[in-house]
Amino acid sequence: MPSIQSPLGALPARFRRERLLIVGCGDVGMRVAKLMKGRARLLALTSSADKVALLRGRGITPLQGNLDRPQTLARLAGIATRVVHLAPPR
């Protein structure tokens, strides 16, 4: 029986799987995704429309956006249980 003491325990089973958001899914981000495949639902933020098909092909849910835009930040809030931030500063 799930526990409400765990952050995921109070949720229905379909929502209890860890969700990992990779911000900056370049070479290192893709390596992280490969290591985490099957252990968490993978999401990746990309600013490139060209990268969407590549991410989907690797089993990663692409989220198109830009960290410099408040709308992107608002949309990402709470979307994942874990975040790996690999995007370089601008």
A tleap script that builds the chain and sets N, CA, C and O, in Angstrom:
source leaprc.protein.ff14SB
mol = sequence {
  NMET PRO SER ILE GLN SER PRO LEU GLY ALA
  LEU PRO ALA ARG PHE ARG ARG GLU ARG LEU
  LEU ILE VAL GLY CYS GLY ASP VAL GLY MET
  ARG VAL ALA LYS LEU MET LYS GLY ARG ALA
  ARG LEU LEU ALA LEU THR SER SER ALA ASP
  LYS VAL ALA LEU LEU ARG GLY ARG GLY ILE
  THR PRO LEU GLN GLY ASN LEU ASP ARG PRO
  GLN THR LEU ALA ARG LEU ALA GLY ILE ALA
  THR ARG VAL VAL HIE LEU ALA PRO PRO CARG
}
set mol.1.N position { 0.848 -1.183 0.000 }
set mol.1.CA position { 0.000 0.000 0.000 }
set mol.1.C position { 0.891 1.243 0.000 }
set mol.1.O position { 1.812 1.336 0.811 }
set mol.2.N position { 0.630 2.201 -0.899 }
set mol.2.CA position { 1.456 3.400 -0.948 }
set mol.2.C position { 1.273 4.263 0.282 }
set mol.2.O position { 0.218 4.266 0.917 }
set mol.3.N position { 2.303 4.979 0.595 }
set mol.3.CA position { 2.278 5.855 1.761 }
set mol.3.C position { 2.160 7.301 1.325 }
set mol.3.O position { 2.778 7.706 0.340 }
set mol.4.N position { 1.368 8.086 2.050 }
set mol.4.CA position { 1.282 9.506 1.726 }
set mol.4.C position { 2.499 10.253 2.251 }
set mol.4.O position { 2.640 11.454 2.018 }
set mol.5.N position { 3.388 9.542 2.967 }
set mol.5.CA position { 4.632 10.149 3.429 }
set mol.5.C position { 5.612 10.332 2.272 }
set mol.5.O position { 6.503 11.179 2.342 }
set mol.6.N position { 5.453 9.555 1.224 }
set mol.6.CA position { 6.294 9.668 0.034 }
set mol.6.C position { 5.668 10.699 -0.895 }
set mol.6.O position { 4.442 10.775 -0.974 }
set mol.7.N position { 6.479 11.503 -1.609 }
set mol.7.CA position { 5.894 12.500 -2.495 }
set mol.7.C position { 5.019 11.903 -3.589 }
set mol.7.O position { 4.120 12.575 -4.094 }
set mol.8.N position { 5.268 10.657 -3.959 }
set mol.8.CA position { 4.473 10.027 -5.006 }
set mol.8.C position { 3.407 9.092 -4.457 }
set mol.8.O position { 2.542 8.643 -5.210 }
set mol.9.N position { 3.446 8.789 -3.168 }
set mol.9.CA position { 2.580 7.776 -2.585 }
set mol.9.C position { 1.101 8.071 -2.611 }
set mol.9.O position { 0.298 7.141 -2.689 }
set mol.10.N position { 0.707 9.333 -2.549 }
set mol.10.CA position { -0.704 9.682 -2.497 }
set mol.10.C position { -1.338 9.740 -3.883 }
set mol.10.O position { -2.544 9.956 -3.997 }
set mol.11.N position { -0.562 9.554 -4.918 }
set mol.11.CA position { -1.062 9.648 -6.284 }
set mol.11.C position { -1.546 8.302 -6.792 }
set mol.11.O position { -1.094 7.263 -6.312 }
set mol.12.N position { -2.467 8.303 -7.767 }
set mol.12.CA position { -2.852 7.047 -8.410 }
set mol.12.C position { -1.623 6.405 -9.062 }
set mol.12.O position { -0.669 7.104 -9.405 }
set mol.13.N position { -1.642 5.096 -9.231 }
set mol.13.CA position { -0.480 4.346 -9.728 }
set mol.13.C position { 0.078 4.906 -11.033 }
set mol.13.O position { 1.296 4.954 -11.203 }
set mol.14.N position { -0.776 5.324 -11.949 }
set mol.14.CA position { -0.277 5.801 -13.242 }
set mol.14.C position { 0.525 7.091 -13.134 }
set mol.14.O position { 1.269 7.430 -14.053 }
set mol.15.N position { 0.385 7.815 -12.026 }
set mol.15.CA position { 1.129 9.054 -11.837 }
set mol.15.C position { 2.333 8.889 -10.913 }
set mol.15.O position { 3.080 9.844 -10.702 }
set mol.16.N position { 2.532 7.695 -10.362 }
set mol.16.CA position { 3.608 7.491 -9.390 }
set mol.16.C position { 4.985 7.296 -10.001 }
set mol.16.O position { 5.985 7.374 -9.287 }
set mol.17.N position { 5.063 7.049 -11.279 }
set mol.17.CA position { 6.364 6.834 -11.919 }
set mol.17.C position { 7.162 8.141 -11.913 }
set mol.17.O position { 6.626 9.212 -12.199 }
set mol.18.N position { 8.431 8.035 -11.589 }
set mol.18.CA position { 9.306 9.208 -11.605 }
set mol.18.C position { 9.301 9.840 -12.995 }
set mol.18.O position { 9.282 9.139 -14.007 }
set mol.19.N position { 9.319 11.147 -13.030 }
set mol.19.CA position { 9.419 11.887 -14.281 }
set mol.19.C position { 10.699 12.719 -14.217 }
set mol.19.O position { 10.855 13.563 -13.334 }
set mol.20.N position { 11.602 12.477 -15.149 }
set mol.20.CA position { 12.888 13.170 -15.181 }
set mol.20.C position { 12.893 14.167 -16.331 }
set mol.20.O position { 12.735 13.792 -17.492 }
set mol.21.N position { 13.075 15.439 -15.998 }
set mol.21.CA position { 13.189 16.489 -17.006 }
set mol.21.C position { 14.665 16.780 -17.230 }
set mol.21.O position { 15.391 17.126 -16.297 }
set mol.22.N position { 15.098 16.638 -18.468 }
set mol.22.CA position { 16.475 16.960 -18.835 }
set mol.22.C position { 16.444 18.301 -19.561 }
set mol.22.O position { 15.844 18.431 -20.628 }
set mol.23.N position { 17.091 19.281 -18.973 }
set mol.23.CA position { 17.180 20.611 -19.578 }
set mol.23.C position { 18.575 20.711 -20.180 }
set mol.23.O position { 19.575 20.744 -19.463 }
set mol.24.N position { 18.627 20.760 -21.499 }
set mol.24.CA position { 19.917 20.745 -22.185 }
set mol.24.C position { 20.241 19.327 -22.610 }
set mol.24.O position { 21.141 18.696 -22.058 }
set mol.25.N position { 19.509 18.826 -23.590 }
set mol.25.CA position { 19.653 17.428 -24.000 }
set mol.25.C position { 20.599 17.316 -25.195 }
set mol.25.O position { 20.226 16.820 -26.258 }
set mol.26.N position { 21.826 17.785 -24.997 }
set mol.26.CA position { 22.881 17.614 -25.999 }
set mol.26.C position { 23.567 16.285 -25.762 }
set mol.26.O position { 22.915 15.313 -25.382 }
set mol.27.N position { 24.852 16.225 -25.977 }
set mol.27.CA position { 25.601 14.975 -25.834 }
set mol.27.C position { 25.473 14.387 -24.429 }
set mol.27.O position { 25.132 13.214 -24.278 }
set mol.28.N position { 25.742 15.183 -23.415 }
set mol.28.CA position { 25.677 14.672 -22.036 }
set mol.28.C position { 24.234 14.345 -21.655 }
set mol.28.O position { 23.979 13.324 -21.017 }
set mol.29.N position { 23.294 15.202 -22.041 }
set mol.29.CA position { 21.884 14.948 -21.743 }
set mol.29.C position { 21.387 13.649 -22.359 }
set mol.29.O position { 20.615 12.918 -21.739 }
set mol.30.N position { 21.830 13.362 -23.582 }
set mol.30.CA position { 21.437 12.111 -24.238 }
set mol.30.C position { 22.042 10.909 -23.524 }
set mol.30.O position { 21.422 9.847 -23.467 }
set mol.31.N position { 23.234 11.062 -22.985 }
set mol.31.CA position { 23.842 9.967 -22.214 }
set mol.31.C position { 23.067 9.721 -20.924 }
set mol.31.O position { 22.853 8.574 -20.531 }
set mol.32.N position { 22.647 10.799 -20.269 }
set mol.32.CA position { 21.822 10.667 -19.058 }
set mol.32.C position { 20.524 9.955 -19.415 }
set mol.32.O position { 20.096 9.046 -18.704 }
set mol.33.N position { 19.899 10.365 -20.511 }
set mol.33.CA position { 18.642 9.748 -20.941 }
set mol.33.C position { 18.822 8.251 -21.185 }
set mol.33.O position { 17.970 7.450 -20.801 }
set mol.34.N position { 19.915 7.882 -21.814 }
set mol.34.CA position { 20.182 6.461 -22.084 }
set mol.34.C position { 20.303 5.674 -20.781 }
set mol.34.O position { 19.791 4.559 -20.674 }
set mol.35.N position { 20.980 6.254 -19.795 }
set mol.35.CA position { 21.141 5.586 -18.498 }
set mol.35.C position { 19.820 5.470 -17.736 }
set mol.35.O position { 19.606 4.508 -16.999 }
set mol.36.N position { 18.945 6.447 -17.916 }
set mol.36.CA position { 17.701 6.488 -17.146 }
set mol.36.C position { 16.517 5.829 -17.852 }
set mol.36.O position { 15.456 5.662 -17.250 }
set mol.37.N position { 16.684 5.458 -19.106 }
set mol.37.CA position { 15.588 4.850 -19.859 }
set mol.37.C position { 15.067 3.614 -19.129 }
set mol.37.O position { 15.840 2.738 -18.743 }
set mol.38.N position { 13.779 3.556 -18.951 }
set mol.38.CA position { 13.155 2.447 -18.246 }
set mol.38.C position { 13.052 2.659 -16.746 }
set mol.38.O position { 12.298 1.956 -16.073 }
set mol.39.N position { 13.793 3.611 -16.215 }
set mol.39.CA position { 13.754 3.882 -14.769 }
set mol.39.C position { 12.846 5.060 -14.438 }
set mol.39.O position { 12.408 5.214 -13.298 }
set mol.40.N position { 12.566 5.892 -15.444 }
set mol.40.CA position { 11.730 7.074 -15.238 }
set mol.40.C position { 11.135 7.472 -16.580 }
set mol.40.O position { 11.668 7.126 -17.634 }
set mol.41.N position { 10.038 8.192 -16.533 }
set mol.41.CA position { 9.511 8.785 -17.758 }
set mol.41.C position { 10.428 9.958 -18.088 }
set mol.41.O position { 10.674 10.813 -17.236 }
set mol.42.N position { 10.929 10.003 -19.311 }
set mol.42.CA position { 11.908 11.012 -19.695 }
set mol.42.C position { 11.259 12.150 -20.465 }
set mol.42.O position { 10.508 11.932 -21.415 }
set mol.43.N position { 11.563 13.365 -20.037 }
set mol.43.CA position { 11.109 14.578 -20.699 }
set mol.43.C position { 12.351 15.409 -20.978 }
set mol.43.O position { 13.292 15.397 -20.185 }
set mol.44.N position { 12.367 16.127 -22.087 }
set mol.44.CA position { 13.526 16.972 -22.396 }
set mol.44.C position { 13.060 18.308 -22.942 }
set mol.44.O position { 12.206 18.369 -23.826 }
set mol.45.N position { 13.628 19.371 -22.410 }
set mol.45.CA position { 13.357 20.709 -22.923 }
set mol.45.C position { 14.336 20.991 -24.050 }
set mol.45.O position { 15.546 20.830 -23.896 }
set mol.46.N position { 13.794 21.415 -25.182 }
set mol.46.CA position { 14.629 21.793 -26.314 }
set mol.46.C position { 14.105 23.082 -26.919 }
set mol.46.O position { 12.898 23.321 -26.955 }
set mol.47.N position { 15.014 23.899 -27.390 }
set mol.47.CA position { 14.606 25.123 -28.083 }
set mol.47.C position { 14.621 24.901 -29.592 }
set mol.47.O position { 14.262 25.796 -30.357 }
set mol.48.N position { 15.030 23.726 -30.015 }
set mol.48.CA position { 15.178 23.414 -31.437 }
set mol.48.C position { 14.044 22.530 -31.950 }
set mol.48.O position { 13.852 21.409 -31.478 }
set mol.49.N position { 13.296 23.049 -32.923 }
set mol.49.CA position { 12.229 22.251 -33.538 }
set mol.49.C position { 12.816 21.037 -34.266 }
set mol.49.O position { 12.158 20.005 -34.396 }
set mol.50.N position { 14.045 21.169 -34.734 }
set mol.50.CA position { 14.702 20.070 -35.454 }
set mol.50.C position { 15.000 18.872 -34.556 }
set mol.50.O position { 15.152 17.755 -35.050 }
set mol.51.N position { 15.085 19.087 -33.261 }
set mol.51.CA position { 15.471 18.019 -32.335 }
set mol.51.C position { 14.271 17.205 -31.823 }
set mol.51.O position { 14.452 16.153 -31.209 }
set mol.52.N position { 13.061 17.686 -32.074 }
set mol.52.CA position { 11.857 17.025 -31.557 }
set mol.52.C position { 11.769 15.572 -32.026 }
set mol.52.O position { 11.545 14.678 -31.210 }
set mol.53.N position { 11.941 15.325 -33.316 }
set mol.53.CA position { 11.837 13.960 -33.857 }
set mol.53.C position { 12.923 13.051 -33.283 }
set mol.53.O position { 12.657 11.890 -32.973 }
set mol.54.N position { 14.138 13.569 -33.141 }
set mol.54.CA position { 15.232 12.780 -32.567 }
set mol.54.C position { 14.905 12.349 -31.141 }
set mol.54.O position { 15.096 11.188 -30.779 }
set mol.55.N position { 14.411 13.285 -30.334 }
set mol.55.CA position { 14.063 12.966 -28.946 }
set mol.55.C position { 12.961 11.916 -28.891 }
set mol.55.O position { 13.061 10.945 -28.141 }
set mol.56.N position { 11.913 12.109 -29.684 }
set mol.56.CA position { 10.813 11.127 -29.711 }
set mol.56.C position { 11.315 9.752 -30.123 }
set mol.56.O position { 10.900 8.738 -29.562 }
set mol.57.N position { 12.202 9.722 -31.097 }
set mol.57.CA position { 12.760 8.459 -31.577 }
set mol.57.C position { 13.547 7.708 -30.513 }
set mol.57.O position { 13.711 6.491 -30.598 }
set mol.58.N position { 14.026 8.426 -29.524 }
set mol.58.CA position { 14.779 7.799 -28.426 }
set mol.58.C position { 13.924 7.573 -27.186 }
set mol.58.O position { 14.443 7.256 -26.116 }
set mol.59.N position { 12.606 7.740 -27.334 }
set mol.59.CA position { 11.701 7.472 -26.219 }
set mol.59.C position { 11.607 8.599 -25.206 }
set mol.59.O position { 11.193 8.381 -24.068 }
set mol.60.N position { 11.988 9.796 -25.611 }
set mol.60.CA position { 11.968 10.966 -24.735 }
set mol.60.C position { 10.839 11.885 -25.184 }
set mol.60.O position { 10.690 12.149 -26.377 }
set mol.61.N position { 10.047 12.372 -24.237 }
set mol.61.CA position { 8.983 13.318 -24.568 }
set mol.61.C position { 9.592 14.709 -24.705 }
set mol.61.O position { 10.088 15.267 -23.726 }
set mol.62.N position { 9.559 15.280 -25.925 }
set mol.62.CA position { 10.151 16.602 -26.106 }
set mol.62.C position { 9.206 17.712 -25.653 }
set mol.62.O position { 8.000 17.649 -25.889 }
set mol.63.N position { 9.759 18.709 -25.014 }
set mol.63.CA position { 9.024 19.906 -24.626 }
set mol.63.C position { 9.763 21.070 -25.270 }
set mol.63.O position { 10.914 21.348 -24.933 }
set mol.64.N position { 9.103 21.742 -26.190 }
set mol.64.CA position { 9.773 22.828 -26.883 }
set mol.64.C position { 9.571 24.123 -26.116 }
set mol.64.O position { 8.449 24.464 -25.743 }
set mol.65.N position { 10.664 24.845 -25.880 }
set mol.65.CA position { 10.573 26.096 -25.150 }
set mol.65.C position { 11.929 26.750 -25.011 }
set mol.65.O position { 12.933 26.271 -25.538 }
set mol.66.N position { 11.935 27.858 -24.289 }
set mol.66.CA position { 13.144 28.649 -24.107 }
set mol.66.C position { 13.202 29.105 -22.655 }
set mol.66.O position { 12.248 29.705 -22.159 }
set mol.67.N position { 14.293 28.833 -21.976 }
set mol.67.CA position { 14.424 29.186 -20.558 }
set mol.67.C position { 14.395 30.689 -20.303 }
set mol.67.O position { 14.168 31.118 -19.172 }
set mol.68.N position { 14.621 31.488 -21.333 }
set mol.68.CA position { 14.575 32.943 -21.178 }
set mol.68.C position { 13.151 33.491 -21.235 }
set mol.68.O position { 12.940 34.685 -21.025 }
set mol.69.N position { 12.180 32.635 -21.514 }
set mol.69.CA position { 10.782 33.080 -21.609 }
set mol.69.C position { 9.999 32.620 -20.384 }
set mol.69.O position { 9.967 31.427 -20.079 }
set mol.70.N position { 9.369 33.553 -19.683 }
set mol.70.CA position { 8.587 33.203 -18.489 }
set mol.70.C position { 7.498 32.159 -18.763 }
set mol.70.O position { 7.170 31.370 -17.878 }
set mol.71.N position { 6.939 32.146 -19.971 }
set mol.71.CA position { 5.895 31.168 -20.303 }
set mol.71.C position { 6.443 29.742 -20.237 }
set mol.71.O position { 5.757 28.828 -19.779 }
set mol.72.N position { 7.666 29.560 -20.690 }
set mol.72.CA position { 8.282 28.231 -20.635 }
set mol.72.C position { 8.480 27.804 -19.190 }
set mol.72.O position { 8.171 26.670 -18.825 }
set mol.73.N position { 8.993 28.707 -18.372 }
set mol.73.CA position { 9.229 28.381 -16.961 }
set mol.73.C position { 7.923 28.032 -16.258 }
set mol.73.O position { 7.876 27.089 -15.468 }
set mol.74.N position { 6.868 28.782 -16.538 }
set mol.74.CA position { 5.565 28.504 -15.918 }
set mol.74.C position { 5.046 27.135 -16.348 }
set mol.74.O position { 4.473 26.403 -15.541 }
set mol.75.N position { 5.245 26.791 -17.617 }
set mol.75.CA position { 4.771 25.502 -18.129 }
set mol.75.C position { 5.540 24.332 -17.524 }
set mol.75.O position { 4.985 23.246 -17.355 }
set mol.76.N position { 6.811 24.545 -17.198 }
set mol.76.CA position { 7.642 23.466 -16.656 }
set mol.76.C position { 7.455 23.246 -15.157 }
set mol.76.O position { 7.804 22.187 -14.635 }
set mol.77.N position { 6.911 24.236 -14.470 }
set mol.77.CA position { 6.767 24.150 -13.007 }
set mol.77.C position { 5.964 22.911 -12.614 }
set mol.77.O position { 4.808 22.763 -13.011 }
set mol.78.N position { 6.570 22.039 -11.845 }
set mol.78.CA position { 5.887 20.858 -11.322 }
set mol.78.C position { 5.709 19.721 -12.307 }
set mol.78.O position { 5.053 18.732 -11.979 }
set mol.79.N position { 6.270 19.826 -13.505 }
set mol.79.CA position { 6.053 18.797 -14.523 }
set mol.79.C position { 6.850 17.518 -14.254 }
set mol.79.O position { 6.491 16.448 -14.745 }
set mol.80.N position { 7.921 17.628 -13.482 }
set mol.80.CA position { 8.789 16.470 -13.248 }
set mol.80.C position { 9.091 16.312 -11.765 }
set mol.80.O position { 9.056 17.276 -11.001 }
set mol.81.N position { 9.387 15.078 -11.376 }
set mol.81.CA position { 9.780 14.821 -9.991 }
set mol.81.C position { 11.272 15.050 -9.794 }
set mol.81.O position { 11.728 15.259 -8.670 }
set mol.82.N position { 12.037 15.013 -10.891 }
set mol.82.CA position { 13.485 15.260 -10.843 }
set mol.82.C position { 13.872 16.086 -12.068 }
set mol.82.O position { 13.247 15.982 -13.124 }
set mol.83.N position { 14.913 16.908 -11.911 }
set mol.83.CA position { 15.412 17.733 -13.018 }
set mol.83.C position { 16.930 17.598 -13.094 }
set mol.83.O position { 17.624 17.678 -12.080 }
set mol.84.N position { 17.431 17.394 -14.305 }
set mol.84.CA position { 18.867 17.438 -14.566 }
set mol.84.C position { 19.072 18.649 -15.473 }
set mol.84.O position { 18.622 18.657 -16.619 }
set mol.85.N position { 19.750 19.667 -14.956 }
set mol.85.CA position { 19.945 20.912 -15.710 }
set mol.85.C position { 21.349 20.929 -16.291 }
set mol.85.O position { 22.335 21.042 -15.562 }
set mol.86.N position { 21.429 20.817 -17.613 }
set mol.86.CA position { 22.719 20.768 -18.305 }
set mol.86.C position { 22.876 21.898 -19.316 }
set mol.86.O position { 23.884 21.967 -20.019 }
set mol.87.N position { 21.888 22.778 -19.392 }
set mol.87.CA position { 21.949 23.874 -20.364 }
set mol.87.C position { 22.991 24.894 -19.933 }
set mol.87.O position { 23.018 25.309 -18.774 }
set mol.88.N position { 23.849 25.300 -20.863 }
set mol.88.CA position { 24.859 26.305 -20.515 }
set mol.88.C position { 24.211 27.676 -20.340 }
set mol.88.O position { 23.185 27.957 -20.959 }
set mol.89.N position { 24.795 28.526 -19.509 }
set mol.89.CA position { 24.248 29.877 -19.354 }
set mol.89.C position { 24.472 30.685 -20.628 }
set mol.89.O position { 25.421 30.448 -21.375 }
set mol.90.N position { 23.598 31.624 -20.852 }
set mol.90.CA position { 23.752 32.502 -22.036 }
set mol.90.C position { 24.288 33.825 -21.617 }
set mol.90.O position { 24.490 34.704 -22.455 }
savepdb mol mol.pdb
quit
